[in-house]
Structures are given as structure tokens and as C-alpha cells.
Amino acid sequence: MSIDSLRRSASATVSGLPQGFWWLWLSTLVNRTGAFVLTFLSLYLTVELGHSAWFAGLVVALHGLGGVAGSPLGGALTDRWGRRPTMVTMHLAAAASAAALAVVTSAWAIATVVLLMGVAMQAVRPSINATIADMVPAHDVRRAYALNYWALNLGFAIASIGGGAAIFLGYRTLFVVDAVATTLCALIVFLRLPETRPEARTDKAGKPVVEAKVSMLTVLRDAPFRTLVLLNLLVCLVFTAPWIGLPLTMADQGLSPSSYGVVIAVNGIVIVGFQLLVNKVTDKRSPVLLLTLSSLLFALGTGATALAGSSVVAFAATVVVWTVGEMIHVPTNAAATARLAPEHARGRYQGVMGMSWAVAGFVAPIGAGAIVGGPGPNVLWAATFAIGVLAAVGYTVRLRKALDDDIDIERGGGDDSDADSGSGSAVDAVLDAVVEPGLAVRPGLGVEPGEGVGDVDSAGKSPVSA
């Protein structure tokens, strides 16, 4: 592929999205660039305040527990109150929590503040995801989620480097900077982002159409979506396990903490460097294919950790494999959630999906630590391999009809940027070989341009077409 082709491909990846999306993208970048609390919290608790490693782990777990409550709360507020006010309020609440951590010192106060921060940070995510689904055309939704995820990781990489360099200023200073960045994020949303919550529909006579009320219980009764959530929970457990199990495994092999720092940094480097390319390659693929492929990559990447021995390069290679799975899975899963959700319930659907991430963030660290400390690291990686394969089978067997039922059998789409790329990339060839003969997918989630996301069919149910 020529330089000119790469340039046009990158341009096509970021073009055609509404201005409001880019303000939201900027707010994500600003927010994550100042995200110092979680990155340095365990060091602050153990090195600065002298608490035990056990207490530090408990506090981090409380952040995840707060997210379990915050995600459905944010989803309900997003639908009832609106996307913009929910974002602004929760960003400001997270900023207040970060500022409070620079002041409080008692164990109970710190634990309470981190729990509340978990609620606020997770509560904002449904409103962000619903806003993207509201403002971006259906055929570009997956691309938009991928770009927003790229901004999140780019900001996190900057925060990790900047925080490490500026730590001589003191942990409390970093927490104050986090609070300022999050407040600036809220200001961007308040000043530049329009409210996107869909207006009440009207019939031909101009009278408002009464939408069916959607509660969290209603969302969980949606069988295809419930399956999507449960399978995502399995993938999240696999994805979260390395963040606890990998440093413990490397330490068991006699490798230093600095070696782990180098290895885990590969995750951010790969995402920042290749997210746009991965998005370009996968843009017109079946969501079931992509979710299945990402699950297998998670399974292979984490499972291979047991075979890495004491080689830093081998450990880094395993991270590359599951990171590619992460880059494929996150935007595809978010877009599938948006597709399954009725317009007036997008917040609640995203909230329930976000809860699966939060549950995994709470359960996986505890489970991974217990397994490594008990049966051993190899049992953990065998388990993650099995869970990843199980999720891949689940996507193929349980969701193929739900997600691909209305896909137009029509390959060969794409933009002119591919015209001079010859036979395409190696990844394209692999994907083409995996796709079933005759199966083709329209852009994004397979929805024609202009088609509404979450329109309801004659039976009043969300059409599940890819």
C-alpha cells in the first residue's frame, strides 16, 4: 500500500462525521489526558500513606463496585434527563471526587471517595455512547465508537507518561490536575455539545406517540441483548485478567516490575498506533464475525501467556494478540448495543452493557489473584483461554441470526482509497477467508445510510439487523 493510499485511507477513516462528534471526541481526549487517579492510586495509598497492598487492592475494587451501580444509574438518567446534563453532572462529580482525594487522608474517607468516583465515572459512559448513536449516521456508528476509543487510549497514554514524569510534584498535585482536566471536559460538553436525546415521535395527526416504557428489567428481558451482555461479560473477564495476572506471572518467572511496565505499555502503543488501521480493515465486516474473532484473539493471547516462560518478548507478543482483540471488540460491541436499543431507551441499554464491564472490573481482579495465589498462573491462563473460546462459540451460535439477520448480501463496497492497494492487506485476506461465502456486510452495522438506529418494527420490538 502506497503512502498516498495510506493518507487517503486515514482521511476516509476520520471524515464524514458531524461536528458535534468531534467536540465529544475532544472532551474524551481532554478527560483521559488528565486521568491520573486510577493510574497512581495504588502507589499513593502504599508509598505515600503507608497503607497495605491489601487495602490498596480493596480500594481499587471499590471503584469497580461503584461502576456496577453507576452504569445503570447513568443509563436511566441519560434517557430521562438527557445526554448532555448527565454528562456534565457526572463529569463534575468525578472532578469533585478527584479533588477530594487530594485532601482526605483517612482510610474510610478515601474508600468512600473512590467508590463515589467509580459511580460517577461509569455513569457518564451510557450518555457518551447514546450521544454517538444519536448524532452519527447508522452506517458510521462503529467507526465513531472506534475513534472515540482511540481518543480514550491516546489520552491515557499521555496521562501515563506525563504523570510519571510529573510525579515529583506529588500525588496530590496530580489528583488536582485530574480534577481540572475533568472540569474542562465538562465545560466542553456544556458549551459545545448539543443535546441529542430524540424528541417524542408524533403520528400523522401531529399527536405524540406514546412509547412503551422501558425499565432495566425490560432491557434484561430482551433475549438477544441479554445474550450480548452475558457474552460481553465473559470477554471482559478475559480482558481484565491480565491486568492482575500478568504482573504476578512475570514476577513468578523472576522478572522485575520494570519488565512488566515495558510489556503492558505495548497495549497502549498498539492501540494508539494501529486503531485507525484496524478500524479501516474491519469497517464493513459482520459484527458476529468481528465479535467471534476478537474473542478468539483474547483467548489465544491470554492463553499463550502460560507458554511465555521468562521471555519479555514472548510476554509482549501475547499482549499484542489480545490488544488487537480489544481494538476489534470494544467499538463493535458498543455499535451492536446501539443497534439493538430502541431510540428512546439507548441510555438504559448502554447502561446495562456498561454494567457488564463494571462487574468484570470488580470480579476479575479478585478471581485472578486468588487463582494465581492458589492453583497457579497456568490455571488462570487456561481458564481465560477456555472462557474466550466459549464466548466465540456463543457469538456464532447464539447471535448470528440476531445480529446478521437483515444484512444485505452485497460485498465489494468501500471507498476509493483502496483502489491502489492491490489485493489488500494480509488482515483483509484473513477476514475474507473467515467470512462465509456470499456473506457481505454494509458499512458499520450493516444499516443503509439514513436508516434509523433502533427503529421499531411492527411488533414494537427493536429490529436486530446487524
C-alpha positions as CSV (number, residue, x, y, z in Angstrom):
1,M,0.0,0.0,0.0
2,S,1.5,3.3,-1.0
3,I,2.0,6.4,1.2
4,D,-0.7,8.2,-0.8
5,S,-3.1,5.3,-0.3
6,L,-2.4,5.3,3.4
7,R,-3.0,9.0,3.6
8,R,-6.3,8.7,1.8
9,S,-7.3,5.7,3.9
10,A,-6.6,7.7,7.1
11,S,-8.6,10.7,5.8
12,A,-11.5,8.4,5.0
13,T,-11.4,7.0,8.5
14,V,-11.9,10.4,10.1
15,S,-14.0,12.1,7.5
16,G,-17.8,12.5,7.2
17,L,-18.7,12.6,10.9
18,P,-20.7,15.5,12.4
19,Q,-19.0,18.4,14.2
20,G,-20.7,17.5,17.4
21,F,-18.9,14.2,17.4
22,W,-15.5,15.9,17.3
23,W,-16.4,18.0,20.3
24,L,-17.3,14.9,22.2
25,W,-14.1,13.3,20.9
26,L,-12.1,16.3,22.2
27,S,-13.8,16.1,25.6
28,T,-12.8,12.4,25.8
29,L,-9.2,13.2,25.0
30,V,-9.0,16.0,27.5
31,N,-10.6,13.9,30.2
32,R,-8.3,11.0,29.7
33,T,-5.2,13.1,29.3
34,G,-5.7,14.2,33.0
35,A,-6.7,10.7,34.2
36,F,-4.1,10.3,37.0
37,V,-6.1,9.0,39.9
38,L,-6.5,5.3,39.0
39,T,-3.1,5.1,37.4
40,F,-1.3,6.2,40.6
41,L,-3.8,5.4,43.3
42,S,-2.3,2.2,44.5
43,L,1.2,3.8,44.7
44,Y,-0.3,6.8,46.6
45,L,-2.0,4.5,49.1
46,T,1.0,2.3,49.7
47,V,4.0,4.6,49.3
48,E,2.7,8.0,50.3
49,L,0.1,7.0,53.0
50,G,1.6,3.7,54.1
51,H,-1.4,1.5,53.7
52,S,-1.1,-2.2,52.9
53,A,-1.2,-3.7,49.4
54,W,-4.4,-5.5,50.5
55,F,-6.1,-2.2,51.3
56,A,-4.9,-0.7,48.0
57,G,-6.4,-3.6,46.1
58,L,-9.7,-3.3,48.1
59,V,-10.0,0.4,47.2
60,V,-9.4,-0.2,43.5
61,A,-12.1,-3.0,43.7
62,L,-14.4,-0.5,45.3
63,H,-14.0,1.8,42.2
64,G,-15.3,-1.1,40.1
65,L,-18.1,-1.8,42.5
66,G,-19.2,1.8,42.2
67,G,-19.3,1.3,38.5
68,V,-21.7,-1.6,38.8
69,A,-24.2,0.9,40.4
70,G,-23.2,3.9,38.3
71,S,-23.7,2.3,34.9
72,P,-27.5,1.6,35.2
73,L,-27.9,4.9,37.0
74,G,-26.3,6.8,34.2
75,G,-28.4,4.9,31.6
76,A,-31.6,5.8,33.3
77,L,-30.6,9.5,33.7
78,T,-29.5,9.6,30.1
79,D,-32.9,8.6,28.8
80,R,-35.0,10.6,31.4
81,W,-32.9,13.7,32.0
82,G,-30.9,13.9,28.7
83,R,-27.4,13.1,27.4
84,R,-25.8,16.5,28.0
85,P,-26.9,17.2,31.6
86,T,-26.0,13.6,32.6
87,M,-22.5,14.0,31.1
88,V,-21.9,17.4,32.7
89,T,-23.2,16.4,36.1
90,M,-21.2,13.1,36.2
91,H,-18.0,14.7,34.9
92,L,-18.3,17.4,37.6
93,A,-18.9,14.7,40.3
94,A,-15.8,12.8,39.1
95,A,-13.8,16.0,39.2
96,A,-15.0,16.7,42.8
97,S,-14.0,13.2,43.8
98,A,-10.5,13.6,42.3
99,A,-10.1,16.9,44.2
100,A,-11.3,15.3,47.4
101,L,-8.6,12.7,47.2
102,A,-6.0,15.4,47.3
103,V,-7.4,16.4,50.7
104,V,-8.8,13.4,52.6
105,T,-6.3,11.0,54.3
106,S,-8.3,8.6,56.5
107,A,-8.9,5.1,55.2
108,W,-12.7,5.2,55.3
109,A,-12.8,8.6,53.6
110,I,-10.5,7.5,50.8
111,A,-12.6,4.3,50.3
112,T,-15.8,6.3,50.2
113,V,-14.5,8.9,47.7
114,V,-13.1,6.2,45.4
115,L,-16.4,4.4,45.5
116,L,-18.3,7.6,44.6
117,M,-15.8,8.3,41.8
118,G,-16.5,4.8,40.4
119,V,-20.2,5.6,40.3
120,A,-19.6,9.0,38.5
121,M,-17.1,7.8,36.0
122,Q,-19.1,4.8,34.9
123,A,-22.4,6.7,34.9
124,V,-21.1,9.1,32.2
125,R,-20.4,6.3,29.7
126,P,-24.0,5.5,28.7
127,S,-24.6,9.1,27.9
128,I,-21.5,9.3,25.7
129,N,-22.4,6.1,23.9
130,A,-26.0,7.1,23.4
131,T,-24.9,10.6,22.1
132,I,-22.7,8.9,19.5
133,A,-25.6,6.7,18.4
134,D,-27.9,9.7,18.3
135,M,-25.8,12.0,16.2
136,V,-23.8,9.7,13.9
137,P,-25.4,8.1,10.8
138,A,-26.1,4.4,11.4
139,H,-23.5,3.2,8.9
140,D,-20.8,5.2,10.6
141,V,-21.6,4.3,14.2
142,R,-18.9,1.6,14.7
143,R,-16.3,3.8,13.1
144,A,-17.3,6.6,15.5
145,Y,-17.0,4.4,18.5
146,A,-13.6,3.2,17.4
147,L,-12.4,6.8,17.0
148,N,-13.7,7.7,20.5
149,Y,-11.9,4.7,21.9
150,W,-8.8,5.7,20.2
151,A,-9.0,9.2,21.8
152,L,-9.5,7.5,25.2
153,N,-6.4,5.4,24.8
154,L,-4.3,8.3,23.3
155,G,-5.3,10.4,26.4
156,F,-4.5,7.6,28.8
157,A,-1.0,7.1,27.2
158,I,-0.3,10.8,27.5
159,A,-1.5,10.7,31.2
160,S,0.7,7.7,32.0
161,I,3.8,9.4,30.5
162,G,3.1,12.8,31.9
163,G,2.1,11.6,35.3
164,G,5.2,9.5,35.6
165,A,7.3,12.5,34.7
166,A,5.5,14.9,36.9
167,I,5.2,12.6,40.0
168,F,7.9,14.6,41.7
169,L,5.3,17.3,42.2
170,G,3.4,14.9,44.5
171,Y,0.5,12.6,44.1
172,R,-2.0,15.2,45.4
173,T,-0.9,17.7,42.7
174,L,-1.7,15.0,40.1
175,F,-5.1,14.5,41.6
176,V,-5.8,18.2,41.4
177,V,-4.7,18.2,37.7
178,D,-7.1,15.3,37.2
179,A,-9.9,17.4,38.7
180,V,-9.1,20.4,36.5
181,A,-9.0,18.3,33.3
182,T,-12.3,16.6,34.1
183,T,-13.9,20.0,34.8
184,L,-12.6,21.3,31.4
185,C,-14.1,18.2,29.8
186,A,-17.5,19.1,31.4
187,L,-17.1,22.7,30.1
188,I,-16.5,21.5,26.6
189,V,-19.6,19.3,26.8
190,F,-21.7,22.2,28.3
191,L,-20.6,24.9,25.9
192,R,-20.2,23.0,22.6
193,L,-22.2,19.8,22.6
194,P,-25.9,19.9,21.7
195,E,-28.5,17.8,23.4
196,T,-29.2,14.8,21.2
197,R,-31.9,12.9,23.0
198,P,-34.5,12.1,20.3
199,E,-37.7,14.1,20.5
200,A,-41.0,12.4,21.2
201,R,-42.4,10.9,18.0
202,T,-45.7,12.1,16.6
203,D,-48.3,10.4,14.4
204,K,-49.7,11.7,11.1
205,A,-52.2,13.9,13.1
206,G,-49.3,15.5,15.0
207,K,-50.2,13.9,18.3
208,P,-47.4,12.4,20.4
209,V,-46.8,8.7,20.1
210,V,-46.7,7.0,23.5
211,E,-43.5,5.0,23.6
212,A,-43.5,1.7,25.5
213,K,-41.9,2.3,28.9
214,V,-38.5,0.7,29.2
215,S,-37.1,-0.2,32.6
216,M,-33.9,-2.1,33.4
217,L,-36.0,-5.2,33.8
218,T,-37.4,-4.7,30.3
219,V,-33.9,-4.4,28.9
220,L,-32.9,-7.6,30.6
221,R,-35.9,-9.4,29.1
222,D,-34.7,-8.5,25.6
223,A,-33.3,-12.0,24.8
224,P,-30.7,-11.1,22.0
225,F,-29.4,-8.2,24.0
226,R,-29.3,-10.2,27.2
227,T,-27.1,-12.7,25.4
228,L,-24.9,-10.0,24.0
229,V,-24.4,-8.7,27.6
230,L,-23.6,-12.1,29.0
231,L,-21.1,-12.9,26.3
232,N,-19.5,-9.5,26.7
233,L,-19.2,-10.2,30.4
234,L,-17.2,-13.4,29.5
235,V,-14.9,-11.4,27.2
236,C,-14.5,-8.7,29.9
237,L,-13.4,-11.3,32.4
238,V,-10.7,-12.5,30.0
239,F,-9.7,-8.9,29.1
240,T,-9.4,-7.8,32.8
241,A,-7.5,-10.9,34.0
242,P,-4.0,-9.9,32.5
243,W,-4.0,-6.6,34.4
244,I,-3.7,-8.6,37.6
245,G,-2.4,-12.0,36.5
246,L,0.3,-10.8,34.1
247,P,2.5,-8.9,36.6
248,L,2.1,-11.8,39.1
249,T,3.0,-14.3,36.4
250,M,6.1,-12.4,35.3
251,A,7.2,-12.0,38.9
252,D,6.8,-15.7,39.4
253,Q,9.2,-16.1,36.5
254,G,11.8,-13.8,38.2
255,L,11.2,-10.8,36.0
256,S,11.3,-7.3,37.5
257,P,8.4,-4.8,37.8
258,S,10.1,-2.7,35.2
259,S,9.8,-5.6,32.7
260,Y,6.1,-5.7,33.3
261,G,5.9,-1.9,32.7
262,V,7.6,-2.4,29.3
263,V,5.3,-5.3,28.4
264,I,2.0,-3.7,29.4
265,A,3.0,-0.4,27.7
266,V,2.7,-2.4,24.4
267,N,-1.1,-2.4,24.9
268,G,-1.3,1.4,24.7
269,I,1.3,1.7,21.9
270,V,-0.5,-0.8,19.7
271,I,-3.9,0.9,20.2
272,V,-2.6,4.4,19.6
273,G,-0.6,3.3,16.6
274,F,-2.9,0.9,14.9
275,Q,-6.5,1.6,16.0
276,L,-7.3,3.6,12.9
277,L,-5.8,0.9,10.6
278,V,-7.7,-1.9,12.4
279,N,-10.9,0.1,12.1
280,K,-10.3,0.6,8.3
281,V,-9.8,-3.1,7.8
282,T,-12.8,-4.2,9.8
283,D,-15.2,-1.4,8.9
284,K,-17.5,-3.4,6.6
285,R,-17.4,-6.7,8.3
286,S,-20.2,-8.7,10.0
287,P,-20.5,-7.8,13.7
288,V,-20.8,-11.5,14.6
289,L,-17.6,-12.3,12.7
290,L,-15.8,-9.5,14.4
291,L,-17.0,-10.4,17.9
292,T,-16.1,-14.0,17.3
293,L,-12.7,-13.1,16.0
294,S,-12.0,-10.7,18.9
295,S,-13.0,-13.4,21.4
296,L,-10.6,-15.9,19.8
297,L,-7.8,-13.3,19.9
298,F,-8.5,-12.7,23.6
299,A,-8.4,-16.5,24.2
300,L,-5.2,-17.0,22.2
301,G,-3.4,-14.0,23.6
302,T,-4.1,-14.7,27.2
303,G,-3.8,-18.5,26.9
304,A,-0.4,-18.2,25.3
305,T,0.8,-16.3,28.4
306,A,1.3,-19.7,30.0
307,L,3.8,-20.6,27.3
308,A,5.9,-17.3,27.5
309,G,8.4,-18.7,30.0
310,S,10.7,-16.0,31.2
311,S,10.9,-14.1,27.9
312,V,9.9,-10.5,28.0
313,V,9.5,-10.5,24.2
314,A,7.1,-13.5,24.4
315,F,5.0,-11.8,27.0
316,A,4.9,-8.7,24.9
317,A,3.8,-10.8,21.9
318,T,0.8,-12.2,23.9
319,V,-0.2,-8.6,24.8
320,V,-0.1,-7.7,21.1
321,V,-2.5,-10.5,20.3
322,W,-5.2,-9.7,22.9
323,T,-4.8,-6.0,22.2
324,V,-5.8,-6.5,18.6
325,G,-8.8,-8.4,20.0
326,E,-9.6,-5.4,22.2
327,M,-9.4,-2.9,19.3
328,I,-11.9,-5.0,17.4
329,H,-14.2,-5.9,20.2
330,V,-14.8,-2.6,22.0
331,P,-16.3,-0.5,19.1
332,T,-18.1,-3.5,17.6
333,N,-19.8,-4.3,20.9
334,A,-20.8,-0.7,21.5
335,A,-22.2,-0.4,18.0
336,A,-24.1,-3.7,18.4
337,T,-25.6,-2.4,21.6
338,A,-26.7,0.8,19.9
339,R,-28.3,-1.2,17.1
340,L,-30.3,-3.4,19.4
341,A,-31.6,-0.5,21.5
342,P,-34.8,1.4,20.7
343,E,-34.2,5.1,20.3
344,H,-35.9,6.2,23.5
345,A,-34.0,3.6,25.5
346,R,-30.5,3.9,24.3
347,G,-29.2,5.1,27.6
348,R,-30.6,2.2,29.5
349,Y,-29.3,-0.4,27.0
350,Q,-25.8,1.2,27.2
351,G,-26.1,1.3,30.9
352,V,-26.8,-2.4,31.2
353,M,-23.9,-3.2,28.8
354,G,-21.6,-0.9,30.8
355,M,-22.6,-2.8,34.0
356,S,-21.0,-6.0,32.5
357,W,-17.7,-4.1,32.2
358,A,-18.0,-2.9,35.7
359,V,-18.9,-6.4,37.1
360,A,-15.8,-7.8,35.4
361,G,-13.7,-5.0,36.7
362,F,-14.7,-6.0,40.2
363,V,-14.7,-9.8,39.9
364,A,-11.8,-10.5,37.7
365,P,-9.0,-8.9,39.8
366,I,-10.2,-10.8,42.9
367,G,-10.6,-14.1,40.9
368,A,-7.3,-13.7,39.1
369,G,-5.4,-13.0,42.3
370,A,-7.0,-16.0,44.0
371,I,-6.2,-18.4,41.2
372,V,-2.5,-17.2,40.8
373,G,-2.1,-17.5,44.6
374,G,-3.7,-20.9,44.7
375,P,-3.6,-23.3,41.7
376,G,-1.1,-21.1,39.9
377,P,-0.8,-18.9,36.9
378,N,-1.1,-21.6,34.3
379,V,-4.6,-22.5,35.6
380,L,-5.6,-18.8,35.2
381,W,-4.4,-18.7,31.6
382,A,-6.0,-22.0,30.7
383,A,-9.3,-20.6,32.2
384,T,-9.1,-17.4,30.2
385,F,-8.5,-19.4,27.0
386,A,-11.5,-21.6,27.7
387,I,-13.7,-18.6,28.5
388,G,-12.6,-16.8,25.4
389,V,-13.4,-19.8,23.2
390,L,-16.7,-20.2,24.9
391,A,-17.6,-16.6,24.1
392,A,-16.6,-17.0,20.5
393,V,-18.8,-20.1,20.1
394,G,-21.6,-18.2,21.9
395,Y,-21.4,-15.2,19.4
396,T,-21.5,-17.6,16.4
397,V,-24.3,-19.9,17.7
398,R,-26.5,-17.6,19.7
399,L,-26.2,-14.2,17.9
400,R,-25.7,-14.9,14.2
401,K,-29.4,-14.6,13.5
402,A,-30.0,-11.7,15.8
403,L,-27.1,-9.6,14.5
404,D,-26.8,-10.6,10.9
405,D,-30.4,-11.4,10.0
406,D,-31.0,-8.2,7.9
407,I,-27.5,-7.8,6.5
408,D,-27.5,-7.0,2.8
409,I,-25.6,-9.7,0.9
410,E,-23.5,-7.3,-1.0
411,R,-19.8,-7.1,-0.8
412,G,-17.3,-5.0,-2.7
413,G,-18.2,-1.7,-1.0
414,G,-15.7,0.7,0.2
415,D,-14.1,3.9,-0.8
416,D,-11.6,4.9,-3.4
417,S,-8.8,4.8,-1.0
418,D,-8.4,1.1,-1.5
419,A,-8.2,1.3,-5.3
420,D,-4.4,1.2,-5.5
421,S,-3.8,-1.2,-2.6
422,G,-3.6,-4.2,-4.8
423,S,-5.1,-7.3,-3.3
424,G,-5.4,-5.7,0.1
425,S,-3.7,-6.2,3.4
426,A,-2.9,-9.6,4.9
427,V,-5.6,-8.9,7.6
428,D,-8.1,-8.4,4.8
429,A,-7.2,-11.7,3.3
430,V,-7.6,-13.5,6.6
431,L,-11.0,-11.8,7.2
432,D,-12.1,-12.7,3.7
433,A,-11.2,-16.3,4.3
434,V,-13.2,-16.4,7.5
435,V,-16.4,-14.8,6.2
436,E,-18.8,-17.3,5.0
437,P,-19.2,-17.5,1.2
438,G,-21.7,-15.0,0.0
439,L,-21.9,-13.1,3.3
440,A,-21.3,-9.4,2.9
441,V,-21.9,-6.5,5.2
442,R,-22.8,-2.9,4.7
443,P,-20.8,-0.2,6.5
444,G,-20.9,0.0,10.2
445,L,-23.6,-2.4,11.5
446,G,-25.0,-3.2,8.1
447,V,-27.5,-0.4,8.1
448,E,-28.1,1.7,5.0
449,P,-27.2,5.4,5.2
450,G,-30.1,7.3,6.7
451,E,-31.7,4.3,8.4
452,G,-32.5,5.0,12.0
453,V,-30.8,3.1,14.7
454,G,-33.2,1.4,17.0
455,D,-36.3,2.0,14.8
456,V,-39.1,-0.3,16.0
457,D,-40.8,-2.9,13.8
458,S,-44.5,-3.6,13.5
459,A,-44.4,-5.7,16.6
460,G,-42.9,-2.9,18.7
461,K,-39.6,-4.7,19.1
462,S,-36.2,-3.4,18.2
463,P,-35.2,-4.8,14.8
464,V,-32.0,-6.6,15.1
465,S,-30.3,-6.5,11.8
466,A,-26.6,-6.3,12.4
